[in-house]
Amino acid sequence: MLIIGENIHIISPKVKRALKEKDGKFFQELAAKQAEAGAWAIDLNLGPRKKDWEEVFPWIVKEVEKVTDLPLCLDSTNLNGIEAGLKVITKAQPIINSTSAEPERLEKVPLVAKKYNAKLIALTMGRSGIPVGADERVEIALESLIPRMLEIDFPVEDLIVDPLVLTVSGCQEYCPELIEAVRTIQYAWDPAPGISIGLSNVSNAVPEKNRPLINQVYCAMIMGAGLSMMIADPLDKGLQETISTIENRDESTSVGKLYLKIHDRIASMEEPQAEDVDFGDPDQVNIWKTVQILLNKVIYADSYLQQ
């Protein structure tokens, strides 16, 4: 699993403060920690930065490149800011996050990616928003995103399609459809584009204590559908253990055994079954309850684990 480290994100008060104070050491340490934890790339989510983008994007790229050779993923709606950052990248092939299928974004962003030899994350979202169904998301990739890449001679191998994870709290019906979108997109074109998701989005607006479990269970399910790249927290030890369990087929724990059964059911285009679960094991029961909300079988509530 390739992880694009998500921890440098403008939503964090610490990141906001460090940007305001131009605290380069803060960003260097956070990037280095993610690299040491096994991140494949480092996401730099600075928000739109409407006033100071000319200064901030190049500054943070230079600061982070002092401590890592990993690819940098420039994550913003401000295309001018992204380009300002791309101009000073000197190491690995960068990533732009992101374009959508909205005409204005799809017209401009891929051209910038091509100009700077950057990979490009493209969202399965059009002018009318994010469709619920897997088929509609795949259709956006096949009829809008990939054709635009071909039109400008952008390598499809450098395209990364993001079929968009939404939170189980309020958008529960999207969760199983995302799994099917991941399964389909990897076979929808030859050569296949990459596929990535923002994993932690699935637990947005969920009580903090429940977020790691929801992220880990969803990760196991989507890996079963073939996912091999995601924006996530590489410092989350539980998530890393889940990934390692699946990649190494580690059945040494009861939790690991269940995660592998869940993964294998999804890989076989089946739904996980109650017969896979030891209902005398509280940890397995909590995983099973989480599977049920992620498959939209049981209505999500913040107290779902107590029900």
C-alpha positions in Angstrom: 0.0 0.0 0.0 1.4 3.4 -1.0 0.5 6.0 1.5 0.4 9.7 0.7 0.9 11.2 4.2 -2.0 13.5 5.1 -0.7 15.2 8.2 0.3 18.6 6.8 -3.3 19.8 6.4 -4.6 23.3 6.8 -7.5 22.0 8.9 -5.0 21.4 11.7 -4.6 24.4 14.1 -0.9 23.5 14.5 -0.4 23.6 10.8 -2.3 27.0 10.6 -0.1 28.4 13.3 3.1 27.1 11.8 2.2 28.6 8.4 1.4 31.9 10.0 4.8 31.9 11.9 6.7 30.5 9.0 8.0 27.7 11.2 10.0 25.6 8.8 11.2 23.3 11.5 7.6 22.2 12.3 7.0 21.2 8.7 10.4 19.5 8.4 9.8 17.4 11.5 6.3 16.4 10.5 7.4 15.5 7.0 10.3 13.5 8.3 8.1 11.6 10.8 5.8 10.6 8.0 8.7 9.5 5.8 10.2 7.4 8.7 6.7 5.8 9.2 6.7 4.6 5.6 4.9 7.3 3.6 5.4 7.1 -0.1 4.7 10.8 -0.7 3.9 13.8 1.5 0.7 15.8 0.9 0.9 19.5 1.4 -2.7 20.8 1.9 -2.5 24.5 2.3 -6.0 25.5 1.4 -6.7 28.2 -1.2 -4.1 30.7 0.2 -5.7 33.5 -1.8 -3.5 36.3 -0.4 0.0 34.9 0.0 0.2 31.9 -2.4 3.2 33.4 -4.3 5.3 33.2 -1.2 3.9 30.3 0.8 3.8 27.5 -1.8 7.5 27.8 -2.9 8.5 28.3 0.8 7.0 25.1 2.1 8.2 23.1 -0.8 11.8 24.2 -0.2 11.5 23.6 3.6 10.2 20.1 3.2 12.6 19.1 0.4 15.4 19.9 2.9 14.5 16.7 4.9 13.0 14.3 2.4 13.4 13.0 -1.2 9.8 11.7 -1.3 7.3 13.0 -3.9 5.4 16.1 -2.8 1.6 16.2 -3.4 0.5 19.9 -3.8 -3.1 19.9 -2.5 -5.0 23.1 -3.1 -7.8 24.6 -5.2 -5.4 27.5 -6.0 -3.8 26.4 -9.3 -1.6 29.4 -9.3 -0.2 28.4 -5.9 0.3 24.9 -7.1 2.2 26.1 -10.1 4.4 28.3 -7.9 5.3 25.3 -5.8 5.9 23.1 -8.8 8.4 25.6 -10.2 10.8 25.0 -7.2 10.5 21.2 -6.8 13.9 19.7 -7.4 13.6 16.1 -6.3 10.9 13.4 -7.0 8.1 13.6 -9.6 5.4 15.7 -7.9 1.7 15.1 -7.6 -1.1 17.7 -8.1 -4.2 17.2 -6.0 -6.5 17.8 -7.8 -8.7 18.3 -10.8 -12.3 17.3 -11.1 -14.5 16.8 -14.2 -15.8 20.3 -13.9 -15.0 22.0 -17.3 -12.9 24.8 -16.0 -10.7 22.6 -13.8 -10.4 19.9 -16.4 -9.4 22.4 -19.0 -6.6 24.0 -16.9 -5.2 21.6 -14.3 -4.0 18.8 -16.6 -2.1 21.2 -18.7 -0.2 22.4 -15.6 0.5 18.8 -14.6 1.8 18.0 -18.1 4.0 21.1 -18.1 5.8 20.2 -14.9 5.8 16.4 -15.4 3.5 15.9 -12.4 1.2 13.0 -11.6 -2.4 14.2 -11.4 -5.2 13.2 -9.0 -8.6 13.5 -10.7 -11.8 13.4 -8.8 -14.9 11.6 -10.1 -17.0 14.8 -9.5 -18.7 16.8 -12.2 -20.6 20.1 -12.2 -23.5 18.4 -10.5 -21.4 17.1 -7.6 -20.5 13.6 -6.5 -22.7 10.8 -7.8 -23.8 8.1 -5.3 -23.5 5.1 -7.6 -20.3 3.3 -8.6 -21.3 3.2 -12.3 -21.7 7.0 -12.4 -18.3 7.6 -10.9 -16.7 5.2 -13.3 -18.5 6.9 -16.2 -17.0 10.2 -15.2 -13.5 8.6 -15.3 -14.1 7.0 -18.7 -16.0 9.8 -20.4 -14.4 12.9 -19.0 -11.2 12.4 -17.1 -9.3 9.9 -19.3 -10.4 11.4 -22.6 -9.0 14.8 -21.5 -5.7 13.2 -20.7 -5.6 11.6 -24.1 -6.6 14.8 -25.7 -3.5 16.6 -24.4 -1.2 13.6 -24.6 -0.9 13.2 -20.8 0.3 9.8 -19.8 -2.6 7.8 -18.4 -0.1 6.0 -16.2 0.4 9.4 -14.4 -3.3 9.8 -13.8 -4.6 8.9 -10.4 -8.4 8.6 -10.2 -10.0 9.4 -6.8 -13.6 8.0 -6.7 -14.2 10.1 -3.5 -14.8 8.7 0.0 -17.5 10.4 1.9 -18.3 10.1 5.6 -20.4 7.2 6.9 -22.0 9.9 9.1 -24.5 11.4 6.8 -23.4 9.9 3.5 -23.6 6.2 4.4 -25.0 5.0 1.1 -21.8 6.2 -0.7 -19.5 3.8 1.3 -20.3 0.5 -0.5 -20.5 2.2 -3.9 -17.0 3.5 -3.4 -15.7 0.0 -3.0 -17.3 -1.1 -6.3 -15.9 2.0 -8.1 -12.4 1.1 -7.0 -13.0 -2.5 -8.1 -14.1 -1.3 -11.6 -11.8 1.6 -12.5 -8.7 -0.5 -12.4 -10.0 -2.7 -15.2 -11.8 0.1 -17.2 -8.8 1.2 -19.3 -5.6 -0.1 -20.6 -3.1 1.1 -19.4 -5.0 1.5 -16.1 -4.8 4.8 -14.3 -3.8 4.7 -10.6 -6.5 4.8 -8.0 -6.3 6.7 -4.7 -8.7 7.7 -2.0 -8.7 9.9 1.1 -9.3 7.2 3.6 -9.9 9.2 6.7 -12.8 11.0 5.0 -15.0 8.0 5.8 -14.8 8.8 9.5 -15.2 12.6 9.3 -17.8 13.9 11.7 -17.6 10.7 13.8 -16.6 10.7 17.5 -12.8 10.7 17.7 -12.7 7.4 19.6 -14.5 5.6 16.8 -12.5 7.0 13.9 -9.5 4.6 13.9 -11.7 1.5 13.8 -13.8 2.8 11.0 -10.8 3.7 9.0 -9.1 0.4 9.5 -12.1 -1.7 8.6 -12.8 0.3 5.5 -9.2 0.0 4.6 -9.4 -3.8 4.8 -12.5 -3.8 2.6 -11.2 -1.5 -0.1 -7.9 -3.4 -0.2 -10.0 -6.4 -1.1 -11.3 -4.4 -4.1 -7.8 -3.8 -5.2 -6.8 -0.5 -3.8 -3.0 0.1 -3.6 -2.7 3.8 -2.9 -4.4 6.2 -0.5 -4.0 9.5 1.3 -3.9 8.6 5.0 -2.1 9.0 8.3 1.2 6.9 8.2 1.6 7.6 11.9 -1.6 5.6 12.7 -0.1 2.4 14.1 -3.4 0.5 14.0 -3.9 1.3 10.3 -0.3 0.3 9.5 -0.9 -3.0 11.4 -4.1 -3.6 9.4 -2.3 -3.0 6.1 0.6 -5.3 7.2 -1.8 -8.0 8.3 -3.4 -8.1 4.9 -0.2 -7.7 2.8 1.6 -10.4 4.8 -1.4 -12.7 5.2 -0.8 -12.6 9.0 -3.4 -14.8 10.8 -1.6 -14.7 14.2 -4.3 -12.7 15.9 -8.1 -13.0 16.0 -8.5 -9.5 14.6 -6.0 -10.3 11.8 -7.9 -13.4 10.9 -11.2 -11.5 10.6 -9.6 -8.7 8.6 -8.3 -11.3 6.1 -11.7 -12.9 5.8 -13.3 -9.5 5.1 -10.6 -8.7 2.6 -10.9 -12.1 0.9 -14.7 -11.9 0.7 -14.6 -8.5 -1.0 -11.8 -9.7 -3.3 -14.2 -12.6 -4.3 -17.0 -10.1 -5.0 -18.9 -11.4 -1.9 -20.1 -9.6 1.2 -18.5 -10.5 4.5 -20.6 -13.1 6.4 -21.6 -13.5 10.0 -20.2 -17.0 9.9 -16.7 -15.4 9.6 -17.1 -13.8 13.1 -16.4 -15.2 16.6 -19.2 -13.4 18.4 -17.5 -14.3 21.7 -14.7 -12.0 20.8 -15.5 -8.3 21.6 -12.9 -7.0 19.1 -14.3 -9.1 16.3 -17.9 -8.0 17.2 -16.9 -4.4 16.9 -15.3 -5.0 13.5 -18.4 -6.8 12.3 -20.7 -3.9 13.5 -18.4 -1.6 11.6 -18.6 -3.7 8.4 -22.4 -3.5 8.6 -22.5 0.3 8.7 -20.0 0.6 5.9 -22.0 -1.7 3.7 -25.1 0.4 4.6 -26.8 -2.6 6.1 -27.3 -0.9 9.5 -28.1 2.8 9.9 -25.1 4.6 11.3 -25.3 6.3 14.8 -22.5 7.6 16.9 -23.4 4.9 19.5 -23.4 2.0 16.9 -20.8 0.0 18.8 -23.1 -0.1 21.9 -26.1 -1.2 19.9 
